[in-house]
Amino acid sequence: MASMRPPSDPDLPPVPPWLRLRIDPDAPAHTKLSPPLMGTELAASGQTADRPFPVRIPVRIAYVTETYPPELNGVAATAARMIEQLQLRGWKIDLVRPRQPHETPLDTADELRTRGLALPMYPDLRAGLASSERLAARWARQRPTVVHVATEGPLGLAAVRAAHRLALPVTSDFRTNFHWYIRHYGMPWAQRPVFAYLRHFHNRTDRCFVPTPALKAQLEATGFERVEVVGRGVDSVRFSPQHRCATLRASWGVHGDEPVVLHVGRLAPEKNVRLVFEAFRVLANRARGARLVLVGDGPQHDALRREFPEAIFAGRKSGSELARYYASADLFLFPSLTDTFGNVLLEALASGLLVVAYDMAAANAHMSNGSNGLLVRPGDSHGFIATASAAGAQLRVLGHLREAARDTATQLTWDHIVRRFEASLLQVAHVRDAPDAQTVIA
């Protein structure tokens, strides 16, 4: 099972010599900066011999994403969390995203909302439409320290082109296996060209961030360059067993210790949701009074609701209400074979649920079979059904797995994740001035 190390993690590369030269002349010898400076300047420290030197670097990031709250998906949630945490650490943000149907146009120093176009496969999501010339003009007026592109759509491509035009450092996230998704929408012929586009897109950036070591290895083996792992965190205060609600369970028809099986996510073909229903029907024969609750929406919602009337379709949930749904369940099933990560899995662990998942993505990175959850060989649907049904029937004797799941999640803090992200951004931002630089720790 992967473990998270504290901020002094030796895996964080050292501050390069060129950055150590930017010394604050007013700082006395042996001055230590704790906690780091905030505001418009970011405090960083380098170490030469026995003397730490404080360094102050004004930083501004142009953060480009084609999905953002109130849209409900993992990419939007992660983007919002990263931006929030960077702001708390003193970064200035220039958010560039498509405006949503209920929003008005906006063009300020801190945010640009572009025109958008609904995606055919995801009508509730929008691709951003803006020319690279417009973005270049914007960033020429107020030059960011670094451009970060979270999505690979038209807006993301325009951002990469604009960054190149201005010789700005630019980084990217690989967050969605679009080349796998399209197989589920009748376009298997497009898989290779889509993957080639994704590789071309990310190889034009100075750093491509991925959430797991396994994905890094997979992409590097297929020609992706400059790939770096920056994981995901979870808010273990918001998602906690303490939010368990007897009233909510009663509304599901549960009045005792009958098991509640939960799935949270998009109800879509690429998410392999039907396997949840197949597993539950076997489980229900072994665990009397079991209930199945699904949180989320998607193109399969209506068909699934007609086919499985015994299930509870709760629709979209967020915030404290979503946290209550997690905490009030017992068993979490995550059958996806296409996710690059799966934020919902961390939320389930934090909520103290027994998780059954394929041994890949977030589950591979943060779960150990029989220690803090149950893992199944990827693609083994029969094994998934058998494991889920056995877990549902034996919940009373598997409480130690739920406790261990919670313990795992409490270590996955966003603070540590953002520190790693921040260090890499700063290194990329200055690499052109110092070709021999390693990385920067803020």
ZINOR-V992828 format. One record per run of one state. SS is the DSSP state (helix for helix, strand for strand, loop for the rest). FROM is the first residue (numbers start at 1). TO is the last residue. If there is no record, write none. Layout:
SS:FROM:TO ; SS:FROM:TO
This chain:
loop:1:14 ; strand:15:15 ; loop:16:16 ; helix:17:20 ; loop:21:40 ; strand:41:48 ; loop:49:50 ; strand:51:58 ; loop:59:59 ; strand:60:64 ; loop:65:73 ; helix:74:88 ; loop:89:91 ; strand:92:98 ; loop:99:105 ; strand:106:107 ; loop:108:110 ; strand:111:118 ; loop:119:125 ; strand:126:129 ; loop:130:131 ; helix:132:141 ; loop:142:145 ; strand:146:149 ; loop:150:153 ; helix:154:165 ; loop:166:169 ; strand:170:173 ; loop:174:175 ; strand:176:176 ; loop:177:177 ; helix:178:185 ; loop:186:187 ; helix:188:203 ; loop:204:206 ; strand:207:210 ; loop:211:212 ; helix:213:221 ; loop:222:226 ; strand:227:229 ; loop:230:240 ; helix:241:243 ; loop:244:245 ; helix:246:251 ; loop:252:259 ; strand:260:264 ; loop:265:268 ; helix:269:271 ; loop:272:273 ; helix:274:286 ; loop:287:290 ; strand:291:295 ; loop:296:300 ; helix:301:307 ; loop:308:311 ; strand:312:315 ; loop:316:318 ; helix:319:327 ; loop:328:330 ; strand:331:334 ; loop:335:338 ; strand:339:339 ; loop:340:342 ; helix:343:350 ; loop:351:353 ; strand:354:358 ; loop:359:360 ; helix:361:366 ; loop:367:368 ; strand:369:369 ; loop:370:372 ; strand:373:376 ; loop:377:380 ; helix:381:393 ; loop:394:394 ; helix:395:397 ; loop:398:398 ; helix:399:410 ; loop:411:413 ; helix:414:430 ; loop:431:438 ; strand:439:439 ; loop:440:442
